[in-house]
Amino acid sequence: MSSANVFRGDVAHQSFAALLPTVVPSALQIAVRKEGRGGRTANEIEQLKQVSMNEGYDEGYSRGLELGLNEGLERAHAKAYDKAYAEYSAKNDLTLLDFSRDLDLTVASVLKALEDWTHLTEQKLTDIVTEIARSVIAVELQSSRDAVFEIVRQAISEVTHSDSARIRLNPWDAKSLSDQKANIIAAAKSIRTLEFVEDPEISGGCIIETEGGIIDATIDGKLRQLDDELDEAA
C-alpha cells in the first residue's frame, strides 16, 4: 500500500519536475535583467538554475510523499475498520446463535422438569388420597358394624348365577356378622346357602367365592380400584 502511494507521489513530483526547466529559466532570465548587464556569469546562472530546480524538486517530492502517505493512512484506516466491523458482526452473530440455542435448551429443561414434577405430584396426590381413604374406611369399619354389613350386602348382591357362597372375612367381622346371614342372603338374587370363613389376611371388607367366580370386596381391593381410577383420570 505504501509503495503504491509513494509511487503516485513520485509521478506527481516528476510532473512537477518536468515543469522546472520551463519555469526556472524564465525566472532566472527575469533575475538577470534585474541584475543588469554583466551582473552574473553564465556559470553562476547555471548553478543558480540547478539549485532552484533541486529545491523545487525536493519540495514537490516532499509534498507529494506527504499526500501519498495521508491517502495511504486513510485507506488503511478504512480497511481496518471494515475488517474489525466484519469480525465483530460475525462474532455477534455467533453469540446470538449460541444464546438462542442455550435458551431453547433451558426452556426444554424447564418444561421437562415441570412435566416430571406434575407427574410426581399426581402420583403423590393419588397415594395421599388412597391413604386417607384407607384410614377413613378403617375407622368406619372399627366403629360401625353396619359399615361391614353394608359392604358384604352390596358384594353379595352381585352374585346372580350361584345358589351357594363362601364369604371370607377377618375373624372379628365374621363373628359380628354371624347373626346377619338371613339378611345377607335376602340381599342376594340366587343364594340359598351361605358360609362365613375367617381369614386373618383380610383387614377389612370381604371376598365372596362362588361357583361362578370370586368377588373381591376387600378394602385393599377397593383402594386398588381407586388408584386405577385416579391414574386414568390423571
MDAnalysis code that builds the backbone (N, CA, C; Angstrom):
import MDAnalysis as mda
import numpy as np

u = mda.Universe.empty(702, n_residues=234, atom_resindex=np.repeat(np.arange(234), 3), trajectory=True)
u.add_TopologyAttr("name", ["N", "CA", "C"] * 234)
u.add_TopologyAttr("resid", np.arange(1, 235))
u.add_TopologyAttr("resname", ["MET", "SER", "SER", "ALA", "ASN", "VAL", "PHE", "ARG", "GLY", "ASP", "VAL", "ALA", "HIS", "GLN", "SER", "PHE", "ALA", "ALA", "LEU", "LEU", "PRO", "THR", "VAL", "VAL", "PRO", "SER", "ALA", "LEU", "GLN", "ILE", "ALA", "VAL", "ARG", "LYS", "GLU", "GLY", "ARG", "GLY", "GLY", "ARG", "THR", "ALA", "ASN", "GLU", "ILE", "GLU", "GLN", "LEU", "LYS", "GLN", "VAL", "SER", "MET", "ASN", "GLU", "GLY", "TYR", "ASP", "GLU", "GLY", "TYR", "SER", "ARG", "GLY", "LEU", "GLU", "LEU", "GLY", "LEU", "ASN", "GLU", "GLY", "LEU", "GLU", "ARG", "ALA", "HIS", "ALA", "LYS", "ALA", "TYR", "ASP", "LYS", "ALA", "TYR", "ALA", "GLU", "TYR", "SER", "ALA", "LYS", "ASN", "ASP", "LEU", "THR", "LEU", "LEU", "ASP", "PHE", "SER", "ARG", "ASP", "LEU", "ASP", "LEU", "THR", "VAL", "ALA", "SER", "VAL", "LEU", "LYS", "ALA", "LEU", "GLU", "ASP", "TRP", "THR", "HIS", "LEU", "THR", "GLU", "GLN", "LYS", "LEU", "THR", "ASP", "ILE", "VAL", "THR", "GLU", "ILE", "ALA", "ARG", "SER", "VAL", "ILE", "ALA", "VAL", "GLU", "LEU", "GLN", "SER", "SER", "ARG", "ASP", "ALA", "VAL", "PHE", "GLU", "ILE", "VAL", "ARG", "GLN", "ALA", "ILE", "SER", "GLU", "VAL", "THR", "HIS", "SER", "ASP", "SER", "ALA", "ARG", "ILE", "ARG", "LEU", "ASN", "PRO", "TRP", "ASP", "ALA", "LYS", "SER", "LEU", "SER", "ASP", "GLN", "LYS", "ALA", "ASN", "ILE", "ILE", "ALA", "ALA", "ALA", "LYS", "SER", "ILE", "ARG", "THR", "LEU", "GLU", "PHE", "VAL", "GLU", "ASP", "PRO", "GLU", "ILE", "SER", "GLY", "GLY", "CYS", "ILE", "ILE", "GLU", "THR", "GLU", "GLY", "GLY", "ILE", "ILE", "ASP", "ALA", "THR", "ILE", "ASP", "GLY", "LYS", "LEU", "ARG", "GLN", "LEU", "ASP", "ASP", "GLU", "LEU", "ASP", "GLU", "ALA", "ALA"])
u.atoms.positions = np.array([
    [0.838, -1.201, 0.000],
    [0.000, 0.000, 0.000],
    [0.867, 1.243, 0.000],
    [1.876, 1.304, 0.846],
    [2.757, 2.471, 0.943],
    [3.520, 2.671, -0.339],
    [3.946, 1.539, -0.970],
    [4.719, 1.646, -2.204],
    [3.880, 2.288, -3.280],
    [2.570, 1.847, -3.346],
    [1.697, 2.414, -4.367],
    [1.482, 3.887, -4.160],
    [1.325, 4.259, -2.901],
    [1.105, 5.670, -2.608],
    [2.340, 6.495, -2.917],
    [3.518, 5.989, -2.550],
    [4.768, 6.694, -2.834],
    [4.974, 6.812, -4.327],
    [4.559, 5.738, -5.054],
    [4.719, 5.776, -6.497],
    [3.895, 6.911, -7.083],
    [2.683, 7.080, -6.598],
    [1.873, 8.179, -7.102],
    [2.504, 9.520, -6.749],
    [3.131, 9.592, -5.550],
    [3.835, 10.815, -5.172],
    [4.978, 11.103, -6.134],
    [5.686, 10.058, -6.544],
    [6.796, 10.213, -7.483],
    [6.292, 10.745, -8.811],
    [5.139, 10.184, -9.219],
    [4.611, 10.635, -10.505],
    [4.279, 12.110, -10.443],
    [3.662, 12.490, -9.314],
    [3.316, 13.912, -9.156],
    [4.555, 14.771, -9.148],
    [5.602, 14.318, -8.480],
    [6.834, 15.091, -8.388],
    [7.558, 15.154, -9.723],
    [7.488, 14.022, -10.447],
    [8.149, 14.011, -11.754],
    [7.470, 15.004, -12.694],
    [6.124, 15.060, -12.573],
    [5.406, 16.028, -13.411],
    [5.796, 17.437, -13.029],
    [5.918, 17.633, -11.733],
    [6.318, 18.949, -11.253],
    [7.736, 19.286, -11.721],
    [8.601, 18.260, -11.628],
    [9.995, 18.482, -12.040],
    [10.091, 18.767, -13.527],
    [9.139, 18.173, -14.295],
    [9.191, 18.400, -15.739],
    [8.917, 19.852, -16.100],
    [8.219, 20.517, -15.215],
    [7.925, 21.926, -15.474],
    [9.081, 22.850, -15.116],
    [10.013, 22.348, -14.279],
    [11.087, 23.203, -13.786],
    [11.947, 23.790, -14.910],
    [12.343, 22.976, -15.902],
    [13.195, 23.565, -16.952],
    [12.535, 24.731, -17.666],
    [11.191, 24.737, -17.654],
    [10.486, 25.826, -18.335],
    [10.294, 27.026, -17.429],
    [9.905, 26.706, -16.161],
    [9.582, 27.787, -15.229],
    [10.838, 28.477, -14.723],
    [11.838, 27.695, -14.280],
    [13.022, 28.266, -13.640],
    [13.812, 29.171, -14.587],
    [14.089, 28.742, -15.860],
    [14.851, 29.648, -16.740],
    [14.179, 30.992, -16.904],
    [12.845, 30.984, -17.015],
    [12.143, 32.270, -17.169],
    [12.373, 33.142, -15.971],
    [12.297, 32.518, -14.781],
    [12.524, 33.291, -13.555],
    [13.946, 33.810, -13.507],
    [14.888, 32.978, -13.955],
    [16.295, 33.373, -13.929],
    [16.561, 34.510, -14.913],
    [15.896, 34.420, -16.064],
    [16.100, 35.478, -17.049],
    [15.634, 36.819, -16.499],
    [14.489, 36.761, -15.777],
    [13.991, 37.994, -15.161],
    [14.994, 38.509, -14.138],
    [15.571, 37.552, -13.372],
    [16.544, 37.947, -12.339],
    [17.785, 38.560, -12.987],
    [18.218, 38.012, -14.130],
    [19.410, 38.518, -14.816],
    [19.163, 39.940, -15.296],
    [17.966, 40.175, -15.801],
    [17.651, 41.520, -16.270],
    [17.744, 42.522, -15.137],
    [17.250, 42.084, -13.924],
    [17.294, 42.975, -12.776],
    [18.723, 43.219, -12.298],
    [19.578, 42.240, -12.473],
    [20.966, 42.385, -12.012],
    [21.707, 43.400, -12.913],
    [21.206, 43.481, -14.131],
    [21.890, 44.395, -15.055],
    [22.882, 43.639, -15.914],
    [23.327, 44.325, -16.870],
    [24.241, 43.702, -17.808],
    [25.534, 43.327, -17.109],
    [25.951, 42.044, -17.288],
    [27.210, 41.582, -16.697],
    [27.126, 41.397, -15.216],
    [25.869, 41.321, -14.662],
    [25.742, 41.151, -13.209],
    [26.252, 39.803, -12.739],
    [25.961, 38.724, -13.472],
    [26.405, 37.370, -13.068],
    [26.996, 36.688, -14.297],
    [27.879, 35.718, -14.051],
    [28.482, 34.944, -15.133],
    [27.524, 33.863, -15.553],
    [27.759, 33.319, -16.715],
    [26.909, 32.227, -17.222],
    [26.980, 31.026, -16.312],
    [28.152, 30.751, -15.730],
    [28.324, 29.590, -14.836],
    [27.509, 29.768, -13.565],
    [27.549, 30.998, -13.023],
    [26.795, 31.253, -11.790],
    [25.301, 31.124, -12.045],
    [24.901, 31.592, -13.195],
    [23.475, 31.478, -13.537],
    [23.062, 30.024, -13.660],
    [23.934, 29.234, -14.260],
    [23.630, 27.796, -14.418],
    [23.541, 27.124, -13.070],
    [24.469, 27.483, -12.152],
    [24.432, 26.895, -10.806],
    [23.152, 27.307, -10.074],
    [22.802, 28.582, -10.202],
    [21.572, 29.056, -9.567],
    [20.355, 28.323, -10.135],
    [20.376, 28.083, -11.407],
    [19.301, 27.336, -12.062],
    [19.190, 25.940, -11.497],
    [20.341, 25.269, -11.330],
    [20.344, 23.888, -10.831],
    [19.858, 23.826, -9.390],
    [20.346, 24.807, -8.580],
    [19.919, 24.838, -7.162],
    [18.413, 25.043, -7.073],
    [17.898, 25.943, -7.869],
    [16.459, 26.214, -7.850],
    [15.660, 24.983, -8.253],
    [16.172, 24.284, -9.289],
    [15.481, 23.077, -9.738],
    [15.488, 22.011, -8.659],
    [16.650, 21.851, -8.009],
    [16.753, 20.833, -6.947],
    [15.825, 21.158, -5.775],
    [15.828, 22.444, -5.376],
    [14.968, 22.829, -4.254],
    [13.495, 22.641, -4.603],
    [13.142, 23.013, -5.818],
    [11.751, 22.840, -6.245],
    [11.361, 21.373, -6.304],
    [12.302, 20.545, -6.788],
    [12.022, 19.108, -6.887],
    [11.831, 18.508, -5.508],
    [12.770, 18.876, -4.580],
    [12.681, 18.321, -3.219],
    [11.378, 18.720, -2.543],
    [11.016, 19.991, -2.716],
    [9.772, 20.442, -2.079],
    [8.559, 19.730, -2.691],
    [8.580, 19.594, -4.017],
    [7.474, 18.891, -4.672],
    [7.406, 17.431, -4.248],
    [8.561, 16.804, -4.135],
    [8.606, 15.394, -3.737],
    [8.066, 15.221, -2.326],
    [8.503, 16.133, -1.432],
    [8.065, 16.043, -0.031],
    [6.557, 16.191, 0.078],
    [6.039, 17.187, -0.657],
    [4.590, 17.376, -0.600],
    [3.843, 16.197, -1.210],
    [4.347, 15.688, -2.311],
    [3.705, 14.520, -2.932],
    [3.763, 13.306, -2.025],
    [4.917, 13.115, -1.381],
    [5.058, 11.983, -0.464],
    [4.086, 12.107, 0.698],
    [3.961, 13.341, 1.224],
    [3.051, 13.575, 2.357],
    [1.610, 13.271, 1.948],
    [1.239, 13.745, 0.748],
    [-0.112, 13.467, 0.264],
    [-0.343, 11.976, 0.073],
    [0.666, 11.290, -0.474],
    [0.546, 9.848, -0.685],
    [0.406, 9.089, 0.615],
    [1.213, 9.479, 1.606],
    [1.145, 8.797, 2.907],
    [-0.200, 9.033, 3.570],
    [-0.699, 10.269, 3.489],
    [-2.001, 10.567, 4.093],
    [-3.109, 9.734, 3.453],
    [-3.041, 9.652, 2.121],
    [-4.041, 8.844, 1.424],
    [-3.925, 7.373, 1.821],
    [-2.681, 6.894, 1.949],
    [-2.469, 5.501, 2.354],
    [-2.988, 5.234, 3.750],
    [-2.741, 6.200, 4.662],
    [-3.235, 6.028, 6.035],
    [-4.757, 5.996, 6.070],
    [-5.391, 6.860, 5.278],
    [-6.854, 6.872, 5.247],
    [-7.398, 5.546, 4.723],
    [-6.773, 5.030, 3.671],
    [-7.233, 3.749, 3.133],
    [-6.993, 2.608, 4.118],
    [-5.847, 2.644, 4.777],
    [-5.535, 1.607, 5.768],
    [-6.526, 1.659, 6.924],
    [-6.855, 2.890, 7.353],
    [-7.818, 3.052, 8.448],
    [-9.187, 2.504, 8.037],
    [-9.613, 2.839, 6.810],
    [-10.915, 2.369, 6.331],
    [-10.939, 0.845, 6.218],
    [-9.848, 0.279, 5.712],
    [-9.771, -1.175, 5.576],
    [-9.787, -1.857, 6.939],
    [-9.040, -1.296, 7.886],
    [-9.008, -1.868, 9.242],
    [-10.384, -1.787, 9.891],
    [-11.080, -0.663, 9.678],
    [-12.424, -0.503, 10.249],
    [-13.382, -1.536, 9.661],
    [-13.333, -1.698, 8.325],
    [-14.209, -2.681, 7.680],
    [-13.929, -4.091, 8.190],
    [-12.666, -4.424, 8.350],
    [-12.298, -5.752, 8.835],
    [-12.769, -5.962, 10.266],
    [-12.537, -4.942, 11.104],
    [-12.956, -5.054, 12.510],
    [-14.471, -5.174, 12.615],
    [-15.195, -4.399, 11.797],
    [-16.660, -4.453, 11.842],
    [-17.162, -5.817, 11.385],
    [-16.537, -6.366, 10.329],
    [-16.936, -7.688, 9.841],
    [-16.690, -8.760, 10.902],
    [-15.522, -8.699, 11.560],
    [-15.217, -9.671, 12.613],
    [-16.187, -9.533, 13.778],
    [-16.498, -8.281, 14.142],
    [-17.442, -8.065, 15.249],
    [-18.823, -8.606, 14.891],
    [-19.268, -8.343, 13.652],
    [-20.583, -8.818, 13.228],
    [-20.642, -10.335, 13.253],
    [-19.554, -10.980, 12.772],
    [-19.519, -12.443, 12.770],
    [-19.571, -12.992, 14.191],
    [-18.764, -12.398, 15.085],
    [-18.768, -12.852, 16.480],
    [-20.114, -12.588, 17.135],
    [-20.718, -11.446, 16.811],
    [-22.025, -11.114, 17.393],
    [-23.095, -12.096, 16.930],
    [-23.029, -12.476, 15.636],
    [-23.980, -13.456, 15.115],
    [-23.818, -14.793, 15.823],
    [-22.567, -15.218, 16.034],
    [-22.314, -16.477, 16.739],
    [-22.805, -16.405, 18.176],
    [-22.590, -15.249, 18.808],
    [-23.051, -15.086, 20.194],
    [-24.567, -15.189, 20.280],
    [-25.263, -14.534, 19.353],
    [-26.721, -14.601, 19.342],
    [-27.204, -16.016, 19.070],
    [-26.510, -16.726, 18.171],
    [-26.885, -18.105, 17.869],
    [-26.701, -18.995, 19.088],
    [-25.557, -18.838, 19.766],
    [-25.307, -19.620, 20.985],
    [-26.351, -19.306, 22.053],
    [-26.674, -18.021, 22.185],
    [-27.681, -17.635, 23.183],
    [-29.038, -18.258, 22.863],
    [-29.396, -18.257, 21.572],
    [-30.675, -18.838, 21.168],
    [-30.716, -20.330, 21.470],
    [-29.607, -21.025, 21.185],
    [-29.552, -22.459, 21.471],
    [-29.635, -22.723, 22.967],
    [-28.890, -21.942, 23.745],
    [-28.928, -22.110, 25.204],
    [-30.332, -21.851, 25.744],
    [-30.992, -20.847, 25.181],
    [-32.348, -20.529, 25.631],
    [-33.310, -21.669, 25.312],
    [-33.167, -22.245, 24.117],
    [-34.023, -23.379, 23.747],
    [-33.807, -24.555, 24.687],
    [-32.540, -24.843, 25.010],
    [-32.232, -25.942, 25.923],
    [-32.797, -25.666, 27.314],
    [-32.682, -24.412, 27.752],
    [-33.202, -24.056, 29.079],
    [-34.714, -24.225, 29.136],
    [-35.396, -23.742, 28.103],
    [-36.855, -23.875, 28.063],
    [-37.262, -25.346, 28.042],
    [-36.550, -26.149, 27.235],
    [-36.858, -27.581, 27.176],
    [-36.645, -28.246, 28.532],
    [-35.565, -27.857, 29.223],
    [-35.282, -28.431, 30.543],
    [-36.362, -28.050, 31.550],
    [-36.792, -26.785, 31.493],
    [-37.839, -26.331, 32.417],
    [-39.148, -27.072, 32.152],
    [-39.503, -27.222, 30.877],
    [-40.734, -27.930, 30.538],
    [-40.675, -29.388, 30.968],
    [-39.493, -30.013, 30.784],
    [-39.337, -31.411, 31.204],
    [-39.438, -31.521, 32.717],
    [-38.792, -30.588, 33.422],
    [-38.857, -30.603, 34.887],
    [-40.289, -30.389, 35.369],
    [-41.015, -29.487, 34.689],
    [-42.407, -29.235, 35.059],
    [-43.271, -30.468, 34.810],
    [-43.019, -31.137, 33.700],
    [-43.770, -32.357, 33.396],
    [-43.493, -33.441, 34.436],
    [-42.208, -33.613, 34.775],
    [-41.846, -34.607, 35.794],
    [-42.462, -34.252, 37.140],
    [-42.403, -32.958, 37.477],
    [-42.963, -32.531, 38.762],
    [-44.467, -32.777, 38.801],
    [-45.158, -32.477, 37.681],
    [-46.606, -32.690, 37.624],
    [-46.946, -34.163, 37.797],
    [-46.190, -35.015, 37.080],
    [-46.437, -36.455, 37.187],
    [-46.182, -36.945, 38.609],
    [-45.089, -36.475, 39.193],
    [-44.759, -36.887, 40.561],
    [-45.812, -36.389, 41.542],
    [-46.266, -35.159, 41.334],
    [-47.286, -34.597, 42.217],
    [-48.589, -35.378, 42.111],
    [-48.962, -35.724, 40.866],
    [-50.182, -36.506, 40.681],
    [-50.076, -37.854, 41.376],
    [-48.901, -38.481, 41.255],
    [-48.714, -39.776, 41.905],
    [-48.783, -39.632, 43.422],
    [-48.148, -38.570, 43.927],
    [-48.185, -38.350, 45.374],
    [-49.606, -38.064, 45.845],
    [-50.349, -37.278, 45.056],
    [-51.732, -36.998, 45.419],
    [-52.563, -38.273, 45.421],
    [-52.309, -39.140, 44.441],
    [-53.019, -40.417, 44.406],
    [-52.729, -41.231, 45.652],
    [-51.458, -41.278, 46.020],
    [-51.078, -42.024, 47.226],
    [-51.723, -41.418, 48.470],
    [-51.735, -40.075, 48.513],
    [-52.325, -39.402, 49.679],
    [-53.824, -39.695, 49.773],
    [-54.519, -39.578, 48.633],
    [-55.961, -39.841, 48.622],
    [-56.247, -41.280, 49.035],
    [-55.458, -42.203, 48.505],
    [-55.651, -43.613, 48.853],
    [-55.435, -43.848, 50.340],
    [-54.396, -43.244, 50.876],
    [-54.100, -43.431, 52.298],
    [-55.193, -42.817, 53.170],
    [-55.679, -41.649, 52.759],
    [-56.775, -41.030, 53.509],
    [-58.010, -41.927, 53.479],
    [-58.321, -42.441, 52.293],
    [-59.483, -43.330, 52.171],
    [-59.315, -44.574, 53.031],
    [-58.124, -45.126, 53.028],
    [-57.853, -46.313, 53.845],
    [-58.093, -46.008, 55.327],
    [-57.567, -44.864, 55.770],
    [-57.715, -44.502, 57.186],
    [-59.179, -44.281, 57.556],
    [-59.894, -43.557, 56.673],
    [-61.310, -43.280, 56.955],
    [-62.118, -44.568, 57.001],
    [-61.867, -45.443, 56.038],
    [-62.613, -46.704, 55.990],
    [-62.290, -47.574, 57.193],
    [-61.006, -47.603, 57.575],
    [-60.619, -48.416, 58.732],
    [-61.323, -47.941, 59.996],
    [-61.347, -46.629, 60.184],
    [-62.036, -46.077, 61.359],
    [-63.522, -46.392, 61.299],
    [-64.115, -46.262, 60.122],
    [-65.546, -46.519, 59.960],
    [-65.880, -47.982, 60.240],
    [-65.036, -48.883, 59.749],
    [-65.301, -50.305, 59.964],
    [-65.156, -50.690, 61.430],
    [-64.197, -50.084, 62.090],
    [-63.983, -50.403, 63.501],
    [-65.091, -49.849, 64.391],
    [-65.661, -48.731, 63.993],
    [-66.654, -48.074, 64.843],
    [-68.090, -48.422, 64.480],
    [-68.301, -49.004, 63.307],
    [-69.670, -49.265, 62.872],
    [-69.812, -50.678, 62.321],
    [-70.635, -51.470, 62.984],
    [-70.936, -52.816, 62.495],
    [-71.741, -52.739, 61.213],
    [-72.559, -51.702, 61.086],
    [-73.381, -51.548, 59.890],
    [-72.529, -51.335, 58.640],
    [-71.352, -50.695, 58.779],
    [-70.478, -50.460, 57.627],
    [-69.995, -51.781, 57.050],
    [-69.604, -52.717, 57.899],
    [-69.154, -54.028, 57.433],
    [-70.310, -54.765, 56.771],
    [-71.462, -54.739, 57.409],
    [-72.648, -55.397, 56.847],
    [-72.985, -54.835, 55.471],
    [-72.897, -53.513, 55.307],
    [-73.239, -52.887, 54.033],
    [-72.282, -53.318, 52.931],
    [-71.001, -53.436, 53.260],
    [-70.017, -53.901, 52.267],
    [-70.358, -55.309, 51.809],
    [-70.639, -56.205, 52.758],
    [-70.958, -57.595, 52.426],
    [-72.270, -57.672, 51.644],
    [-73.269, -56.904, 52.052],
    [-74.575, -56.940, 51.381],
    [-74.468, -56.493, 49.926],
    [-73.708, -55.405, 49.661],
    [-73.552, -54.931, 48.294],
    [-72.787, -55.938, 47.450],
    [-71.770, -56.572, 48.039],
    [-70.978, -57.545, 47.286],
    [-71.801, -58.780, 46.937],
    [-72.596, -59.284, 47.882],
    [-73.373, -60.498, 47.627],
    [-74.482, -60.258, 46.610],
    [-74.924, -59.009, 46.490],
    [-75.989, -58.703, 45.527],
    [-75.518, -58.845, 44.088],
    [-74.209, -58.885, 43.867],
    [-73.666, -59.039, 42.519],
    [-73.662, -60.496, 42.069],
    [-73.872, -61.435, 42.999],
    [-73.919, -62.854, 42.647],
    [-75.297, -63.162, 42.070],
    [-75.311, -63.667, 40.839],
    [-76.599, -63.914, 40.173],
    [-76.775, -65.339, 39.683],
    [-75.714, -66.139, 39.598],
    [-75.846, -67.466, 38.983],
    [-75.370, -68.590, 39.889],
    [-75.327, -68.360, 41.166],
    [-74.927, -69.402, 42.117],
    [-75.939, -69.442, 43.263],
    [-76.140, -70.649, 43.790],
    [-77.073, -70.777, 44.911],
    [-76.362, -70.916, 46.247],
    [-75.036, -70.941, 46.229],
    [-74.274, -71.018, 47.479],
    [-73.036, -70.126, 47.365],
    [-72.547, -69.711, 48.527],
    [-71.383, -68.816, 48.530],
    [-70.630, -68.937, 49.839],
    [-69.323, -68.659, 49.724],
    [-68.475, -68.584, 50.924],
    [-67.985, -67.146, 51.034],
    [-68.146, -66.600, 52.223],
    [-67.717, -65.212, 52.444],
    [-66.532, -65.222, 53.392],
    [-65.400, -64.756, 52.870],
    [-64.179, -64.714, 53.680],
    [-64.056, -63.322, 54.309],
    [-63.919, -63.296, 55.653],
    [-63.807, -62.041, 56.400],
    [-62.736, -62.202, 57.461],
    [-62.279, -61.070, 57.994],
    [-61.366, -61.191, 59.133],
    [-62.154, -61.743, 60.329],
    [-61.500, -62.390, 61.254],
    [-62.197, -63.094, 62.347],
    [-63.194, -62.218, 63.104],
    [-62.817, -60.987, 63.384],
    [-63.715, -60.121, 64.161],
    [-65.001, -59.843, 63.396],
    [-64.885, -59.534, 62.063],
    [-66.077, -59.258, 61.261],
    [-66.931, -60.509, 61.091],
    [-66.290, -61.670, 60.962],
    [-67.051, -62.917, 60.810],
    [-67.934, -63.166, 62.021],
    [-67.409, -62.928, 63.196],
    [-68.192, -63.114, 64.428],
    [-69.306, -62.074, 64.531],
    [-69.005, -60.828, 64.150],
    [-70.012, -59.766, 64.293],
    [-71.166, -59.924, 63.320],
    [-70.946, -60.638, 62.209],
    [-71.998, -60.804, 61.202],
    [-72.641, -62.191, 61.228],
    [-72.249, -62.995, 62.174],
    [-72.763, -64.369, 62.207],
    [-74.281, -64.414, 62.337],
    [-74.875, -63.439, 62.985],
    [-76.330, -63.424, 63.154],
    [-77.036, -62.626, 62.065],
    [-76.284, -62.221, 61.005],
    [-76.861, -61.445, 59.906],
    [-76.971, -62.259, 58.615],
    [-76.817, -63.588, 58.702],
    [-76.834, -64.413, 57.491],
    [-78.140, -64.267, 56.724],
    [-79.229, -64.281, 57.444],
    [-80.527, -64.209, 56.771],
    [-80.664, -62.905, 55.999],
    [-80.248, -61.833, 56.603],
    [-80.339, -60.536, 55.918],
    [-79.399, -60.463, 54.713],
    [-78.242, -61.093, 54.835],
    [-77.294, -61.089, 53.710],
    [-77.844, -61.936, 52.571],
    [-78.395, -63.118, 52.890],
    [-78.977, -63.973, 51.854],
    [-80.135, -63.260, 51.164],
    [-80.887, -62.506, 51.921],
    [-82.030, -61.788, 51.351],
    [-81.584, -60.755, 50.322],
    [-80.375, -60.268, 50.468],
    [-79.869, -59.277, 49.508],
    [-79.413, -59.919, 48.211],
    [-79.200, -61.250, 48.208],
    [-78.736, -61.947, 47.012],
    [-79.924, -62.411, 46.188],
    [-79.727, -62.518, 44.876],
    [-80.809, -62.906, 43.990],
    [-80.950, -64.418, 43.864],
    [-79.820, -65.132, 44.086],
    [-79.896, -66.574, 43.872],
    [-79.310, -67.401, 45.012],
    [-78.678, -66.774, 45.972],
    [-78.010, -67.503, 47.052],
    [-79.060, -68.117, 47.994],
    [-78.805, -69.430, 48.286],
    [-79.653, -70.124, 49.241],
    [-78.874, -70.546, 50.479],
    [-77.624, -70.847, 50.317],
    [-76.796, -71.230, 51.465],
    [-75.580, -70.321, 51.529],
    [-75.154, -70.005, 52.742],
    [-74.067, -69.038, 52.943],
    [-73.161, -69.522, 54.065],
    [-71.829, -69.379, 53.817],
    [-70.846, -69.805, 54.823],
    [-69.858, -68.667, 55.071],
    [-69.619, -68.371, 56.340],
    [-68.593, -67.402, 56.714],
    [-67.292, -68.137, 57.007],
    [-66.189, -67.645, 56.425],
    [-64.867, -68.234, 56.655],
    [-63.955, -67.149, 57.214],
    [-63.347, -67.421, 58.383],
    [-62.439, -66.440, 58.992],
    [-61.089, -66.448, 58.271],
    [-60.645, -65.274, 57.881],
    [-59.370, -65.135, 57.157],
    [-58.610, -63.943, 57.741],
    [-57.590, -64.207, 58.552],
    [-56.838, -63.105, 59.181],
    [-56.071, -62.236, 58.181],
    [-55.903, -62.693, 56.944],
    [-55.202, -61.900, 55.925],
    [-56.047, -60.734, 55.423],
    [-57.339, -60.808, 55.684],
    [-58.234, -59.737, 55.227],
    [-58.387, -58.719, 56.345],
    [-57.983, -57.483, 56.068],
    [-58.050, -56.439, 57.100],
    [-59.418, -55.788, 57.167],
    [-60.138, -55.763, 56.074],
    [-61.465, -55.159, 56.052],
    [-62.181, -55.540, 54.781],
    [-63.509, -55.575, 54.827],
    [-64.258, -55.999, 53.671],
    [-64.349, -57.507, 53.616],
    [-64.552, -58.040, 52.423],
    [-64.701, -59.486, 52.288],
    [-64.357, -59.947, 50.891],
    [-64.196, -61.266, 50.750],
    [-64.035, -61.913, 49.453],
    [-65.138, -62.958, 49.354],
    [-65.909, -62.899, 48.296],
    [-67.011, -63.843, 48.104],
    [-66.602, -64.852, 47.043],
    [-66.660, -66.129, 47.397],
    [-66.303, -67.219, 46.486],
    [-67.574, -67.982, 46.119],
    [-67.811, -68.109, 44.814],
    [-68.976, -68.854, 44.321],
    [-68.528, -69.772, 43.200],
    [-69.469, -70.573, 42.705],
    [-69.166, -71.443, 41.572],
    [-68.875, -70.616, 40.314],
    [-69.450, -69.443, 40.249],
    [-69.264, -68.603, 39.064],
    [-68.013, -67.743, 39.095],
    [-67.347, -67.640, 40.257],
    [-66.136, -66.838, 40.333],
    [-65.939, -66.215, 41.696],
    [-65.037, -65.231, 41.748],
    [-64.673, -64.571, 43.009],
    [-64.947, -63.078, 42.894],
    [-65.528, -62.535, 43.951],
    [-65.765, -61.090, 44.029],
    [-64.893, -60.533, 45.144],
    [-63.995, -59.615, 44.766],
    [-63.101, -59.001, 45.753],
    [-63.745, -57.721, 46.264],
    [-64.234, -57.772, 47.478],
    [-64.833, -56.595, 48.114],
    [-64.032, -56.198, 49.340],
    [-62.742, -56.532, 49.317],
    [-61.884, -56.143, 50.439],
    [-61.563, -54.656, 50.347],
    [-61.168, -54.096, 51.466],
    [-60.786, -52.680, 51.476],
    [-59.572, -52.460, 50.586],
    [-58.611, -53.378, 50.661],
    [-57.418, -53.251, 49.808],
    [-57.805, -53.295, 48.337],
    [-58.746, -54.162, 47.994],
    [-59.196, -54.250, 46.611],
    [-59.880, -52.976, 46.149],
    [-60.710, -52.397, 47.024],
    [-61.377, -51.140, 46.681],
    [-60.374, -50.001, 46.508],
    [-59.353, -49.977, 47.339],
    [-58.339, -48.925, 47.234],
    [-57.513, -49.083, 45.960],
    [-57.235, -50.319, 45.580],
    [-56.520, -50.538, 44.310],
    [-57.366, -50.043, 43.142],
    [-58.654, -50.295, 43.221],
    [-59.554, -49.803, 42.185],
    [-59.567, -48.277, 42.151],
    [-59.539, -47.658, 43.326],
    [-59.485, -46.197, 43.404],
    [-58.197, -45.665, 42.796],
    [-57.085, -46.344, 43.081],
    [-55.796, -45.942, 42.487],
    [-55.869, -45.961, 40.967],
    [-56.432, -47.037, 40.423],
    [-56.531, -47.168, 38.965],
    [-57.388, -46.052, 38.370],
    [-58.480, -45.741, 39.034],
    [-59.362, -44.689, 38.526],
    [-58.680, -43.319, 38.578],
    [-57.926, -43.073, 39.649],
    [-57.208, -41.799, 39.750],
    [-56.116, -41.700, 38.690],
    [-55.433, -42.819, 38.429],
    [-54.389, -42.818, 37.396],
    [-54.990, -42.535, 36.026],
    [-56.131, -43.133, 35.748],
    [-56.777, -42.902, 34.456],
    [-57.249, -41.457, 34.332],
    [-57.736, -40.898, 35.430],
    [-58.203, -39.507, 35.410],
    [-57.049, -38.540, 35.208],
    [-55.861, -38.889, 35.737],
    [-54.689, -38.029, 35.590],
    [-54.191, -38.054, 34.166],
])
